[in-house]
Amino acid sequence: MLVVFLLVVFILAKFAWKPILKGLKDRENEIQGALDLAEKTRAEMAQLKSDNEKLIAEANAIRDQILRDAKDASDRTIAESKDKAAVEAQKIIESARETIRNEQAVAVSKIKREVATLSLEIAEKVLHRELADKASQEKLIADLASSARLN
């Protein structure tokens, strides 16, 4: 029995142990490779997560910058529009003032003409009344002639 046992052990050692040990070693290498791959993948995932967080932070910073730029542009546009509106309003006011001055000058001119016309009419009526007789006319002519010589 001991001989059979030793023969079985010898046959197993010669033919079975090497393939079994080789299979176990191969399996151990595969498991270690899978563990190494898992660790490498985990490290890559951590790196990708870190990169993603950086990209998100950069994207947020760019978004914030774009929003600030848009707000600044909007503020500038509003300010420019207000300035243009103020300039246009000033032009309109100045034009209205000029129109008022022109119309005032025309009105003053018309009033002067009317006053002159009324003054002439009043003077004419006064002269007709005052110079109704011949003696008054001669006296007026003499007074005018004497004052004309003095000048």
C-alpha positions as CSV (number, residue, x, y, z in Angstrom):
1,M,0.0,0.0,0.0
2,L,2.9,2.2,0.7
3,V,4.3,1.4,-2.7
4,V,1.0,2.2,-4.4
5,F,0.8,5.4,-2.4
6,L,4.3,6.4,-3.3
7,L,3.6,5.4,-6.9
8,V,0.5,7.6,-7.0
9,V,2.4,10.4,-5.3
10,F,5.2,10.0,-7.9
11,I,2.8,9.9,-10.8
12,L,0.8,12.8,-9.5
13,A,4.1,14.7,-8.8
14,K,5.4,13.9,-12.3
15,F,2.3,14.6,-14.3
16,A,-0.4,16.3,-12.2
17,W,1.3,18.6,-9.7
18,K,3.1,20.7,-12.3
19,P,0.0,21.4,-14.4
20,I,-2.1,21.9,-11.2
21,L,0.6,24.2,-9.8
22,K,0.9,25.9,-13.2
23,G,-2.8,26.4,-13.4
24,L,-2.9,27.8,-9.8
25,K,0.0,30.1,-10.7
26,D,-1.7,31.2,-13.9
27,R,-5.0,31.8,-12.0
28,E,-3.1,33.7,-9.3
29,N,-1.4,35.8,-12.0
30,E,-4.8,36.4,-13.7
31,I,-6.3,37.5,-10.3
32,Q,-3.4,39.7,-9.6
33,G,-3.6,41.2,-13.1
34,A,-7.4,41.8,-12.6
35,L,-6.6,43.4,-9.2
36,D,-3.9,45.6,-10.8
37,L,-6.2,46.5,-13.6
38,A,-9.0,47.3,-11.1
39,E,-6.5,49.5,-9.1
40,K,-5.3,51.2,-12.3
41,T,-8.9,51.7,-13.4
42,R,-9.8,53.2,-10.0
43,A,-6.8,55.5,-10.3
44,E,-7.9,56.5,-13.8
45,M,-11.5,57.1,-12.6
46,A,-10.2,59.3,-9.8
47,Q,-8.1,61.2,-12.3
48,L,-11.0,61.5,-14.6
49,K,-13.2,62.7,-11.8
50,S,-10.5,65.3,-10.8
51,D,-10.3,66.4,-14.5
52,N,-14.1,66.6,-14.7
53,E,-14.2,68.7,-11.6
54,K,-11.5,71.0,-13.1
55,L,-13.4,71.2,-16.4
56,I,-16.6,72.0,-14.5
57,A,-14.8,74.7,-12.5
58,E,-13.3,76.2,-15.6
59,A,-16.7,76.1,-17.4
60,N,-18.3,77.8,-14.4
61,A,-15.6,80.4,-14.4
62,I,-16.0,81.0,-18.2
63,R,-19.8,81.1,-17.7
64,D,-19.4,83.7,-15.0
65,Q,-17.0,85.7,-17.1
66,I,-19.4,85.6,-20.0
67,L,-22.2,86.7,-17.8
68,R,-20.1,89.6,-16.4
69,D,-19.1,90.6,-19.9
70,A,-22.7,90.5,-21.0
71,K,-23.8,92.6,-18.0
72,D,-21.0,95.1,-18.7
73,A,-21.9,95.3,-22.4
74,S,-25.6,95.7,-21.4
75,D,-24.7,98.5,-19.0
76,R,-22.5,100.2,-21.6
77,T,-25.3,100.0,-24.2
78,I,-27.8,101.4,-21.7
79,A,-25.4,104.2,-20.8
80,E,-24.7,105.0,-24.5
81,S,-28.5,104.9,-25.2
82,K,-29.1,107.3,-22.3
83,D,-26.3,109.6,-23.5
84,K,-27.7,109.6,-27.1
85,A,-31.2,110.2,-25.8
86,A,-29.9,113.1,-23.7
87,V,-28.1,114.6,-26.7
88,E,-31.2,114.2,-28.8
89,A,-33.3,115.7,-26.1
90,Q,-30.9,118.6,-25.9
91,K,-31.0,119.1,-29.7
92,I,-34.8,119.0,-29.6
93,I,-35.0,121.5,-26.7
94,E,-32.5,123.8,-28.5
95,S,-34.5,123.5,-31.7
96,A,-37.7,124.3,-29.8
97,R,-36.0,127.3,-28.2
98,E,-34.8,128.5,-31.6
99,T,-38.3,128.1,-33.0
100,I,-39.7,130.0,-30.1
101,R,-37.1,132.8,-30.6
102,N,-37.9,133.0,-34.3
103,E,-41.7,133.0,-33.7
104,Q,-41.2,135.6,-30.9
105,A,-39.1,137.8,-33.3
106,V,-41.8,137.4,-36.0
107,A,-44.5,138.3,-33.4
108,V,-42.5,141.3,-32.2
109,S,-42.1,142.4,-35.8
110,K,-45.8,142.0,-36.5
111,I,-46.6,144.0,-33.3
112,K,-44.2,146.7,-34.3
113,R,-45.8,147.0,-37.7
114,E,-49.2,147.0,-36.1
115,V,-48.1,149.7,-33.6
116,A,-46.6,151.7,-36.5
117,T,-49.7,151.4,-38.6
118,L,-51.9,152.3,-35.6
119,S,-49.6,155.2,-34.8
120,L,-49.8,156.5,-38.3
121,E,-53.6,156.1,-38.4
122,I,-53.8,158.0,-35.1
123,A,-51.4,160.7,-36.3
124,E,-53.3,161.0,-39.5
125,K,-56.6,161.4,-37.6
126,V,-55.1,163.9,-35.2
127,L,-53.6,165.9,-38.1
128,H,-56.9,165.9,-40.0
129,R,-58.6,167.2,-36.9
130,E,-55.9,169.7,-36.0
131,L,-55.3,170.9,-39.5
132,A,-58.9,171.2,-40.5
133,D,-58.6,174.9,-41.0
134,K,-56.1,176.9,-43.1
135,A,-54.5,178.9,-40.2
136,S,-53.5,175.8,-38.3
137,Q,-51.9,174.4,-41.4
138,E,-49.8,177.5,-42.0
139,K,-48.7,177.6,-38.4
140,L,-47.5,173.9,-38.5
141,I,-45.6,174.6,-41.8
142,A,-43.9,177.6,-40.3
143,D,-42.9,175.7,-37.1
144,L,-41.5,172.8,-39.2
145,A,-39.6,175.1,-41.5
146,S,-38.1,176.9,-38.5
147,S,-37.0,173.7,-36.9
148,A,-35.6,172.4,-40.2
149,R,-33.3,175.4,-40.5
150,L,-31.9,174.9,-37.0
151,N,-30.7,171.4,-37.8
